Amino acid sequence: MREDVLLDSGPLGHACRRRGTTLGDQCRLWLDGLLARGVDIIVPEIADFEVRRELIRIRASGSLRRLDALVATGQLTYAPITTPEWRQAALFWADARQRGVPTASPDALDADVLLAACAATIGQPGDQIIVATLNVGHLARYCDARLWTTIT
């Protein structure tokens, strides 16, 4: 059985902060602890997109370099969005709207359903796949989503 933790944009953004920032330092220590236990930490492409677009917008070049370095070192795994994930996300998106509980506005890309679809389609039966997030509510409808600070 494999244990994977997928990073949502919240913890991924914290991990890109400069050294000496409380949340950035806490998040990097947390990631180091997971890696020491042999947990595979995955950076889904949609989370990278959400963090990267904001760092570009605010011209945070140091944080952009740190974002690139997170996967360049090989410690974290970068996961591009696949066709099965897009299709699963479409199912989640339609389901949420049919039930009257959308996770984003009708014209939004809806990163939450894409992230949940990533979690739902990776791994094998019996694997533990957890999304580390700041937004448990939307994601927990479709996958195992937990506040990042509670995952040990």
N, C-alpha and C positions, 0 to 999 in steps of 0.2 A: 504494500500500500504506500502510495506516494502522498506527501503533503505539500501542497502548493498554496502560496499566498499571492493573490493578485492585488497590485496596488491601484487604488483609485487615485484621482487627481489630487485629493487633499494630502494624504501622506506622501505621495510622490513629490508634490510641491514643497512640503516640509523638508524632504531629503535633499532638495536642491539649494536650500538656504545656506548662507555663508556660515562658517564656523563661528561659534560664539553666540548664535541665536538659540534661545531656549528650545523652541520646538524643533528646529533643525538638528540640534545636537541630540535631543531625546529620540528623534526619529532615526537618526543614523545609528545610535546605540541599540535601538530596538531591532533594526535591520541586521546589525552585526550579531545580535543574540539569536535571531532566527536562522541566519546562515550557519552559525556555530552548531545549531541543532540539526543541520542538514535539510532545512526547509528550502524548497525551490521558490525563489521570489521572482514573480513575473511582472513585467511592465507591459500592460496591454497597450497596443498602439493608440487606442482612443484616449487613454489617460495621458500618454505622452503628448498627443495633439492638444488636449485641453490645457495642460501645463505650458507647453511650448508656445502656444499662441499668445498666452498672457505674458510670458516672459519676453517675447518679441515685442509685444505692444508697449510694455513699460521699459523696454531697452535694458533688460537685466542680463547683460552679457556674461557676467560671472556665474549667475544661476544657470544660464543656458549651457555653459561649459560643464558645470557640475551635472546637469541633466544628461548630457552626452556621455560623461565619464561613468555614470552609474551602470550603463550597459556595456560600455567599451571595455571595462575591466573583466567582463565575463562572469562576475559574481551574480548579477541579475540577468534574467532572460527576457529579451525583447520579443513580444508576440504580435506580429502583424495580424490585422483583421483578415479572416478567411471568408470564403463564400458561405460555408455552413453557419458561421457566426452572423453574417448579414441576414441570412434567412431565418435563423432563430430569433434575432432581434426584431425582425418584421412580425413574427408570431407574438412575441412579448408586447410589442407596441400595439398591435391590434387588440390583444387580450386586455391590456390596461384600459384602452379606450372603450371597448365593449362593456367593461365592468364599471366605467365611469371614474376610474382612478389613474388618469394619465400621469406620467412622470415628467412631462415637458409640454410646452405649447404645441399645437398641431403642426406648425410649420418648422419646428426645431428638429435638428438632427437626432436628438435624444441620446446623449452619451450613456445615460443610465441603462437603457435597454441593450445597448451595444456591449457595455461592460458585463452585464448579467449574462448575455448570450456567450461571451467569451468564457465566463466561469462555467456555464452549462455545457459547453461543447469540448472543453479540454479534458485530458485525463482519461482514465479507465474506470469501470465500475469498481467501487471500493476505495478509490482515491479520495482524499479530503481536499476539497478546493474551497478556499475561503477568500472573500473579497475584503480587503482592509480599506476602510472608508471613514469618512466623517458623516456620511449620509446613509444610515442603515435602512431607513424607512422605505425608500423607493426600491433599493436593490434587494432587500430581503424577501420581496414578493416572489422573486424568481431564482434566488441562489442563496448560499450561506454567506451573508454579509455581516460583518462585525466592526464595531468601532476599533480602529487600529490599535489603540492603547490597551485593549483588552485581550489581544491575541498574544499568547506567550509560547 
